[in-house]
Structure formats: C-alpha cells, structure tokens
Amino acid sequence: MRDRIDVCQVRTPADFERENRAPGGGIYGKAGNSRTAALSRTKNSTHIKGLYSVGGSVHPGGGLPMVGIGAEIVCKAIGPAS
C-alpha cells in the first residue's frame, strides 16, 4: 500500500475545525441531534480533483454505518472503474 501513496498529510484538531466546520476539531463533526445536522455537513467532494472525503465530518456523518454509506456516495460520484 505504501508505494501507492503519493501524498500524506498530518492534520490536527485545529485543521478539522477550520476545514470541516467541526467544533473543537471533533472527529465526528457537528452534533447530529438536530433535524438539519446531516444537511449542514461538508460535501464528500473536495476542491482537489479526484479527492473525496468520507467520515464523521462530511455527509452523511460518523460511525461505521455512516462511513459505509459515505463510501457508497463517493463510489457513485466517481463512477465505474475503467
């Protein structure tokens, strides 16, 4: 796997807070107890072509089931492998 990595970036809680609207840099992002919480999360695509995000700070949210759903969203956005 290591030979397939082009870039590795270390991120801090301050980075998470600034870039993902995650209060205090929490890995699960914003509290998910409001009716609009899922709608306020950052989208999965990024400003970098070909880079997508999955996890607690992006749609649909954290926890293993939500990360799986997030991965499915990204797979559909990318499309089938060539």
Phi and psi restraints in degrees (range 20) as a CNS / XPLOR table:
assign (resid 1 and name C) (resid 2 and name N)
       (resid 2 and name CA) (resid 2 and name C) 1.0 -56.0 20.0 2
assign (resid 2 and name N) (resid 2 and name CA)
       (resid 2 and name C) (resid 3 and name N) 1.0 -37.6 20.0 2
assign (resid 2 and name C) (resid 3 and name N)
       (resid 3 and name CA) (resid 3 and name C) 1.0 -71.2 20.0 2
assign (resid 3 and name N) (resid 3 and name CA)
       (resid 3 and name C) (resid 4 and name N) 1.0 -10.8 20.0 2
assign (resid 3 and name C) (resid 4 and name N)
       (resid 4 and name CA) (resid 4 and name C) 1.0 -95.4 20.0 2
assign (resid 4 and name N) (resid 4 and name CA)
       (resid 4 and name C) (resid 5 and name N) 1.0 -4.8 20.0 2
assign (resid 4 and name C) (resid 5 and name N)
       (resid 5 and name CA) (resid 5 and name C) 1.0 -88.1 20.0 2
assign (resid 5 and name N) (resid 5 and name CA)
       (resid 5 and name C) (resid 6 and name N) 1.0 121.4 20.0 2
assign (resid 5 and name C) (resid 6 and name N)
       (resid 6 and name CA) (resid 6 and name C) 1.0 -91.1 20.0 2
assign (resid 6 and name N) (resid 6 and name CA)
       (resid 6 and name C) (resid 7 and name N) 1.0 -36.1 20.0 2
assign (resid 6 and name C) (resid 7 and name N)
       (resid 7 and name CA) (resid 7 and name C) 1.0 -138.4 20.0 2
assign (resid 7 and name N) (resid 7 and name CA)
       (resid 7 and name C) (resid 8 and name N) 1.0 137.6 20.0 2
assign (resid 7 and name C) (resid 8 and name N)
       (resid 8 and name CA) (resid 8 and name C) 1.0 -127.3 20.0 2
assign (resid 8 and name N) (resid 8 and name CA)
       (resid 8 and name C) (resid 9 and name N) 1.0 126.8 20.0 2
assign (resid 8 and name C) (resid 9 and name N)
       (resid 9 and name CA) (resid 9 and name C) 1.0 -124.9 20.0 2
assign (resid 9 and name N) (resid 9 and name CA)
       (resid 9 and name C) (resid 10 and name N) 1.0 128.8 20.0 2
assign (resid 9 and name C) (resid 10 and name N)
       (resid 10 and name CA) (resid 10 and name C) 1.0 -91.2 20.0 2
assign (resid 10 and name N) (resid 10 and name CA)
       (resid 10 and name C) (resid 11 and name N) 1.0 131.9 20.0 2
assign (resid 10 and name C) (resid 11 and name N)
       (resid 11 and name CA) (resid 11 and name C) 1.0 -122.8 20.0 2
assign (resid 11 and name N) (resid 11 and name CA)
       (resid 11 and name C) (resid 12 and name N) 1.0 144.7 20.0 2
assign (resid 11 and name C) (resid 12 and name N)
       (resid 12 and name CA) (resid 12 and name C) 1.0 -105.7 20.0 2
assign (resid 12 and name N) (resid 12 and name CA)
       (resid 12 and name C) (resid 13 and name N) 1.0 168.3 20.0 2
assign (resid 12 and name C) (resid 13 and name N)
       (resid 13 and name CA) (resid 13 and name C) 1.0 -55.7 20.0 2
assign (resid 13 and name N) (resid 13 and name CA)
       (resid 13 and name C) (resid 14 and name N) 1.0 -34.9 20.0 2
assign (resid 13 and name C) (resid 14 and name N)
       (resid 14 and name CA) (resid 14 and name C) 1.0 -63.3 20.0 2
assign (resid 14 and name N) (resid 14 and name CA)
       (resid 14 and name C) (resid 15 and name N) 1.0 -38.0 20.0 2
assign (resid 14 and name C) (resid 15 and name N)
       (resid 15 and name CA) (resid 15 and name C) 1.0 -64.0 20.0 2
assign (resid 15 and name N) (resid 15 and name CA)
       (resid 15 and name C) (resid 16 and name N) 1.0 -45.3 20.0 2
assign (resid 15 and name C) (resid 16 and name N)
       (resid 16 and name CA) (resid 16 and name C) 1.0 -60.0 20.0 2
assign (resid 16 and name N) (resid 16 and name CA)
       (resid 16 and name C) (resid 17 and name N) 1.0 -43.3 20.0 2
assign (resid 16 and name C) (resid 17 and name N)
       (resid 17 and name CA) (resid 17 and name C) 1.0 -62.9 20.0 2
assign (resid 17 and name N) (resid 17 and name CA)
       (resid 17 and name C) (resid 18 and name N) 1.0 -45.9 20.0 2
assign (resid 17 and name C) (resid 18 and name N)
       (resid 18 and name CA) (resid 18 and name C) 1.0 -69.2 20.0 2
assign (resid 18 and name N) (resid 18 and name CA)
       (resid 18 and name C) (resid 19 and name N) 1.0 -45.2 20.0 2
assign (resid 18 and name C) (resid 19 and name N)
       (resid 19 and name CA) (resid 19 and name C) 1.0 -88.3 20.0 2
assign (resid 19 and name N) (resid 19 and name CA)
       (resid 19 and name C) (resid 20 and name N) 1.0 -23.2 20.0 2
assign (resid 19 and name C) (resid 20 and name N)
       (resid 20 and name CA) (resid 20 and name C) 1.0 -122.1 20.0 2
assign (resid 20 and name N) (resid 20 and name CA)
       (resid 20 and name C) (resid 21 and name N) 1.0 10.8 20.0 2
assign (resid 20 and name C) (resid 21 and name N)
       (resid 21 and name CA) (resid 21 and name C) 1.0 53.4 20.0 2
assign (resid 21 and name N) (resid 21 and name CA)
       (resid 21 and name C) (resid 22 and name N) 1.0 39.2 20.0 2
assign (resid 21 and name C) (resid 22 and name N)
       (resid 22 and name CA) (resid 22 and name C) 1.0 -100.4 20.0 2
assign (resid 22 and name N) (resid 22 and name CA)
       (resid 22 and name C) (resid 23 and name N) 1.0 102.6 20.0 2
assign (resid 22 and name C) (resid 23 and name N)
       (resid 23 and name CA) (resid 23 and name C) 1.0 -52.8 20.0 2
assign (resid 23 and name N) (resid 23 and name CA)
       (resid 23 and name C) (resid 24 and name N) 1.0 127.0 20.0 2
assign (resid 23 and name C) (resid 24 and name N)
       (resid 24 and name CA) (resid 24 and name C) 1.0 70.1 20.0 2
assign (resid 24 and name N) (resid 24 and name CA)
       (resid 24 and name C) (resid 25 and name N) 1.0 6.5 20.0 2
assign (resid 24 and name C) (resid 25 and name N)
       (resid 25 and name CA) (resid 25 and name C) 1.0 76.3 20.0 2
assign (resid 25 and name N) (resid 25 and name CA)
       (resid 25 and name C) (resid 26 and name N) 1.0 19.6 20.0 2
assign (resid 25 and name C) (resid 26 and name N)
       (resid 26 and name CA) (resid 26 and name C) 1.0 -60.8 20.0 2
assign (resid 26 and name N) (resid 26 and name CA)
       (resid 26 and name C) (resid 27 and name N) 1.0 135.4 20.0 2
assign (resid 26 and name C) (resid 27 and name N)
       (resid 27 and name CA) (resid 27 and name C) 1.0 -68.3 20.0 2
assign (resid 27 and name N) (resid 27 and name CA)
       (resid 27 and name C) (resid 28 and name N) 1.0 -18.4 20.0 2
assign (resid 27 and name C) (resid 28 and name N)
       (resid 28 and name CA) (resid 28 and name C) 1.0 -96.2 20.0 2
assign (resid 28 and name N) (resid 28 and name CA)
       (resid 28 and name C) (resid 29 and name N) 1.0 9.5 20.0 2
assign (resid 28 and name C) (resid 29 and name N)
       (resid 29 and name CA) (resid 29 and name C) 1.0 70.4 20.0 2
assign (resid 29 and name N) (resid 29 and name CA)
       (resid 29 and name C) (resid 30 and name N) 1.0 -151.0 20.0 2
assign (resid 29 and name C) (resid 30 and name N)
       (resid 30 and name CA) (resid 30 and name C) 1.0 -70.5 20.0 2
assign (resid 30 and name N) (resid 30 and name CA)
       (resid 30 and name C) (resid 31 and name N) 1.0 155.5 20.0 2
assign (resid 30 and name C) (resid 31 and name N)
       (resid 31 and name CA) (resid 31 and name C) 1.0 -57.6 20.0 2
assign (resid 31 and name N) (resid 31 and name CA)
       (resid 31 and name C) (resid 32 and name N) 1.0 137.2 20.0 2
assign (resid 31 and name C) (resid 32 and name N)
       (resid 32 and name CA) (resid 32 and name C) 1.0 -100.4 20.0 2
assign (resid 32 and name N) (resid 32 and name CA)
       (resid 32 and name C) (resid 33 and name N) 1.0 27.2 20.0 2
assign (resid 32 and name C) (resid 33 and name N)
       (resid 33 and name CA) (resid 33 and name C) 1.0 -102.1 20.0 2
assign (resid 33 and name N) (resid 33 and name CA)
       (resid 33 and name C) (resid 34 and name N) 1.0 11.5 20.0 2
assign (resid 33 and name C) (resid 34 and name N)
       (resid 34 and name CA) (resid 34 and name C) 1.0 -107.4 20.0 2
assign (resid 34 and name N) (resid 34 and name CA)
       (resid 34 and name C) (resid 35 and name N) 1.0 164.0 20.0 2
assign (resid 34 and name C) (resid 35 and name N)
       (resid 35 and name CA) (resid 35 and name C) 1.0 -67.5 20.0 2
assign (resid 35 and name N) (resid 35 and name CA)
       (resid 35 and name C) (resid 36 and name N) 1.0 -22.8 20.0 2
assign (resid 35 and name C) (resid 36 and name N)
       (resid 36 and name CA) (resid 36 and name C) 1.0 -109.3 20.0 2
assign (resid 36 and name N) (resid 36 and name CA)
       (resid 36 and name C) (resid 37 and name N) 1.0 8.4 20.0 2
assign (resid 36 and name C) (resid 37 and name N)
       (resid 37 and name CA) (resid 37 and name C) 1.0 -56.6 20.0 2
assign (resid 37 and name N) (resid 37 and name CA)
       (resid 37 and name C) (resid 38 and name N) 1.0 -47.4 20.0 2
assign (resid 37 and name C) (resid 38 and name N)
       (resid 38 and name CA) (resid 38 and name C) 1.0 -64.1 20.0 2
assign (resid 38 and name N) (resid 38 and name CA)
       (resid 38 and name C) (resid 39 and name N) 1.0 -30.8 20.0 2
assign (resid 38 and name C) (resid 39 and name N)
       (resid 39 and name CA) (resid 39 and name C) 1.0 -75.8 20.0 2
assign (resid 39 and name N) (resid 39 and name CA)
       (resid 39 and name C) (resid 40 and name N) 1.0 -19.1 20.0 2
assign (resid 39 and name C) (resid 40 and name N)
       (resid 40 and name CA) (resid 40 and name C) 1.0 -93.3 20.0 2
assign (resid 40 and name N) (resid 40 and name CA)
       (resid 40 and name C) (resid 41 and name N) 1.0 -1.6 20.0 2
assign (resid 40 and name C) (resid 41 and name N)
       (resid 41 and name CA) (resid 41 and name C) 1.0 -75.8 20.0 2
assign (resid 41 and name N) (resid 41 and name CA)
       (resid 41 and name C) (resid 42 and name N) 1.0 156.3 20.0 2
assign (resid 41 and name C) (resid 42 and name N)
       (resid 42 and name CA) (resid 42 and name C) 1.0 -65.6 20.0 2
assign (resid 42 and name N) (resid 42 and name CA)
       (resid 42 and name C) (resid 43 and name N) 1.0 146.4 20.0 2
assign (resid 42 and name C) (resid 43 and name N)
       (resid 43 and name CA) (resid 43 and name C) 1.0 -72.5 20.0 2
assign (resid 43 and name N) (resid 43 and name CA)
       (resid 43 and name C) (resid 44 and name N) 1.0 164.2 20.0 2
assign (resid 43 and name C) (resid 44 and name N)
       (resid 44 and name CA) (resid 44 and name C) 1.0 -73.3 20.0 2
assign (resid 44 and name N) (resid 44 and name CA)
       (resid 44 and name C) (resid 45 and name N) 1.0 -31.5 20.0 2
assign (resid 44 and name C) (resid 45 and name N)
       (resid 45 and name CA) (resid 45 and name C) 1.0 -79.5 20.0 2
assign (resid 45 and name N) (resid 45 and name CA)
       (resid 45 and name C) (resid 46 and name N) 1.0 153.8 20.0 2
assign (resid 45 and name C) (resid 46 and name N)
       (resid 46 and name CA) (resid 46 and name C) 1.0 -119.6 20.0 2
assign (resid 46 and name N) (resid 46 and name CA)
       (resid 46 and name C) (resid 47 and name N) 1.0 177.6 20.0 2
assign (resid 46 and name C) (resid 47 and name N)
       (resid 47 and name CA) (resid 47 and name C) 1.0 -75.0 20.0 2
assign (resid 47 and name N) (resid 47 and name CA)
       (resid 47 and name C) (resid 48 and name N) 1.0 -7.7 20.0 2
assign (resid 47 and name C) (resid 48 and name N)
       (resid 48 and name CA) (resid 48 and name C) 1.0 -96.5 20.0 2
assign (resid 48 and name N) (resid 48 and name CA)
       (resid 48 and name C) (resid 49 and name N) 1.0 121.4 20.0 2
assign (resid 48 and name C) (resid 49 and name N)
       (resid 49 and name CA) (resid 49 and name C) 1.0 -57.5 20.0 2
assign (resid 49 and name N) (resid 49 and name CA)
       (resid 49 and name C) (resid 50 and name N) 1.0 128.2 20.0 2
assign (resid 49 and name C) (resid 50 and name N)
       (resid 50 and name CA) (resid 50 and name C) 1.0 84.6 20.0 2
assign (resid 50 and name N) (resid 50 and name CA)
       (resid 50 and name C) (resid 51 and name N) 1.0 -0.9 20.0 2
assign (resid 50 and name C) (resid 51 and name N)
       (resid 51 and name CA) (resid 51 and name C) 1.0 -106.5 20.0 2
assign (resid 51 and name N) (resid 51 and name CA)
       (resid 51 and name C) (resid 52 and name N) 1.0 122.2 20.0 2
assign (resid 51 and name C) (resid 52 and name N)
       (resid 52 and name CA) (resid 52 and name C) 1.0 -123.2 20.0 2
assign (resid 52 and name N) (resid 52 and name CA)
       (resid 52 and name C) (resid 53 and name N) 1.0 154.9 20.0 2
assign (resid 52 and name C) (resid 53 and name N)
       (resid 53 and name CA) (resid 53 and name C) 1.0 -117.8 20.0 2
assign (resid 53 and name N) (resid 53 and name CA)
       (resid 53 and name C) (resid 54 and name N) 1.0 143.6 20.0 2
assign (resid 53 and name C) (resid 54 and name N)
       (resid 54 and name CA) (resid 54 and name C) 1.0 -137.5 20.0 2
assign (resid 54 and name N) (resid 54 and name CA)
       (resid 54 and name C) (resid 55 and name N) 1.0 136.1 20.0 2
assign (resid 54 and name C) (resid 55 and name N)
       (resid 55 and name CA) (resid 55 and name C) 1.0 148.3 20.0 2
assign (resid 55 and name N) (resid 55 and name CA)
       (resid 55 and name C) (resid 56 and name N) 1.0 -167.0 20.0 2
assign (resid 55 and name C) (resid 56 and name N)
       (resid 56 and name CA) (resid 56 and name C) 1.0 -65.8 20.0 2
assign (resid 56 and name N) (resid 56 and name CA)
       (resid 56 and name C) (resid 57 and name N) 1.0 -26.2 20.0 2
assign (resid 56 and name C) (resid 57 and name N)
       (resid 57 and name CA) (resid 57 and name C) 1.0 -94.8 20.0 2
assign (resid 57 and name N) (resid 57 and name CA)
       (resid 57 and name C) (resid 58 and name N) 1.0 -2.5 20.0 2
assign (resid 57 and name C) (resid 58 and name N)
       (resid 58 and name CA) (resid 58 and name C) 1.0 -122.7 20.0 2
assign (resid 58 and name N) (resid 58 and name CA)
       (resid 58 and name C) (resid 59 and name N) 1.0 167.7 20.0 2
assign (resid 58 and name C) (resid 59 and name N)
       (resid 59 and name CA) (resid 59 and name C) 1.0 -60.8 20.0 2
assign (resid 59 and name N) (resid 59 and name CA)
       (resid 59 and name C) (resid 60 and name N) 1.0 135.8 20.0 2
assign (resid 59 and name C) (resid 60 and name N)
       (resid 60 and name CA) (resid 60 and name C) 1.0 -91.8 20.0 2
assign (resid 60 and name N) (resid 60 and name CA)
       (resid 60 and name C) (resid 61 and name N) 1.0 -2.0 20.0 2
assign (resid 60 and name C) (resid 61 and name N)
       (resid 61 and name CA) (resid 61 and name C) 1.0 132.9 20.0 2
assign (resid 61 and name N) (resid 61 and name CA)
       (resid 61 and name C) (resid 62 and name N) 1.0 -168.9 20.0 2
assign (resid 61 and name C) (resid 62 and name N)
       (resid 62 and name CA) (resid 62 and name C) 1.0 -92.1 20.0 2
assign (resid 62 and name N) (resid 62 and name CA)
       (resid 62 and name C) (resid 63 and name N) 1.0 178.9 20.0 2
assign (resid 62 and name C) (resid 63 and name N)
       (resid 63 and name CA) (resid 63 and name C) 1.0 88.8 20.0 2
assign (resid 63 and name N) (resid 63 and name CA)
       (resid 63 and name C) (resid 64 and name N) 1.0 150.2 20.0 2
assign (resid 63 and name C) (resid 64 and name N)
       (resid 64 and name CA) (resid 64 and name C) 1.0 -54.8 20.0 2
assign (resid 64 and name N) (resid 64 and name CA)
       (resid 64 and name C) (resid 65 and name N) 1.0 -46.0 20.0 2
assign (resid 64 and name C) (resid 65 and name N)
       (resid 65 and name CA) (resid 65 and name C) 1.0 -61.2 20.0 2
assign (resid 65 and name N) (resid 65 and name CA)
       (resid 65 and name C) (resid 66 and name N) 1.0 -42.1 20.0 2
assign (resid 65 and name C) (resid 66 and name N)
       (resid 66 and name CA) (resid 66 and name C) 1.0 -69.7 20.0 2
assign (resid 66 and name N) (resid 66 and name CA)
       (resid 66 and name C) (resid 67 and name N) 1.0 -35.1 20.0 2
assign (resid 66 and name C) (resid 67 and name N)
       (resid 67 and name CA) (resid 67 and name C) 1.0 -65.6 20.0 2
assign (resid 67 and name N) (resid 67 and name CA)
       (resid 67 and name C) (resid 68 and name N) 1.0 -38.3 20.0 2
assign (resid 67 and name C) (resid 68 and name N)
       (resid 68 and name CA) (resid 68 and name C) 1.0 -62.0 20.0 2
assign (resid 68 and name N) (resid 68 and name CA)
       (resid 68 and name C) (resid 69 and name N) 1.0 -42.6 20.0 2
assign (resid 68 and name C) (resid 69 and name N)
       (resid 69 and name CA) (resid 69 and name C) 1.0 -65.8 20.0 2
assign (resid 69 and name N) (resid 69 and name CA)
       (resid 69 and name C) (resid 70 and name N) 1.0 -40.2 20.0 2
assign (resid 69 and name C) (resid 70 and name N)
       (resid 70 and name CA) (resid 70 and name C) 1.0 -61.0 20.0 2
assign (resid 70 and name N) (resid 70 and name CA)
       (resid 70 and name C) (resid 71 and name N) 1.0 -40.9 20.0 2
assign (resid 70 and name C) (resid 71 and name N)
       (resid 71 and name CA) (resid 71 and name C) 1.0 -63.0 20.0 2
assign (resid 71 and name N) (resid 71 and name CA)
       (resid 71 and name C) (resid 72 and name N) 1.0 -38.1 20.0 2
assign (resid 71 and name C) (resid 72 and name N)
       (resid 72 and name CA) (resid 72 and name C) 1.0 -63.8 20.0 2
assign (resid 72 and name N) (resid 72 and name CA)
       (resid 72 and name C) (resid 73 and name N) 1.0 -41.5 20.0 2
assign (resid 72 and name C) (resid 73 and name N)
       (resid 73 and name CA) (resid 73 and name C) 1.0 -60.3 20.0 2
assign (resid 73 and name N) (resid 73 and name CA)
       (resid 73 and name C) (resid 74 and name N) 1.0 -44.7 20.0 2
assign (resid 73 and name C) (resid 74 and name N)
       (resid 74 and name CA) (resid 74 and name C) 1.0 -65.0 20.0 2
assign (resid 74 and name N) (resid 74 and name CA)
       (resid 74 and name C) (resid 75 and name N) 1.0 -42.6 20.0 2
assign (resid 74 and name C) (resid 75 and name N)
       (resid 75 and name CA) (resid 75 and name C) 1.0 -59.2 20.0 2
assign (resid 75 and name N) (resid 75 and name CA)
       (resid 75 and name C) (resid 76 and name N) 1.0 -40.8 20.0 2
assign (resid 75 and name C) (resid 76 and name N)
       (resid 76 and name CA) (resid 76 and name C) 1.0 -67.8 20.0 2
assign (resid 76 and name N) (resid 76 and name CA)
       (resid 76 and name C) (resid 77 and name N) 1.0 -35.3 20.0 2
assign (resid 76 and name C) (resid 77 and name N)
       (resid 77 and name CA) (resid 77 and name C) 1.0 -68.2 20.0 2
assign (resid 77 and name N) (resid 77 and name CA)
       (resid 77 and name C) (resid 78 and name N) 1.0 -38.1 20.0 2
assign (resid 77 and name C) (resid 78 and name N)
       (resid 78 and name CA) (resid 78 and name C) 1.0 -73.8 20.0 2
assign (resid 78 and name N) (resid 78 and name CA)
       (resid 78 and name C) (resid 79 and name N) 1.0 -40.5 20.0 2
assign (resid 78 and name C) (resid 79 and name N)
       (resid 79 and name CA) (resid 79 and name C) 1.0 93.2 20.0 2
assign (resid 79 and name N) (resid 79 and name CA)
       (resid 79 and name C) (resid 80 and name N) 1.0 177.4 20.0 2
assign (resid 79 and name C) (resid 80 and name N)
       (resid 80 and name CA) (resid 80 and name C) 1.0 -65.8 20.0 2
assign (resid 80 and name N) (resid 80 and name CA)
       (resid 80 and name C) (resid 81 and name N) 1.0 151.2 20.0 2
assign (resid 80 and name C) (resid 81 and name N)
       (resid 81 and name CA) (resid 81 and name C) 1.0 -67.5 20.0 2
assign (resid 81 and name N) (resid 81 and name CA)
       (resid 81 and name C) (resid 82 and name N) 1.0 146.1 20.0 2
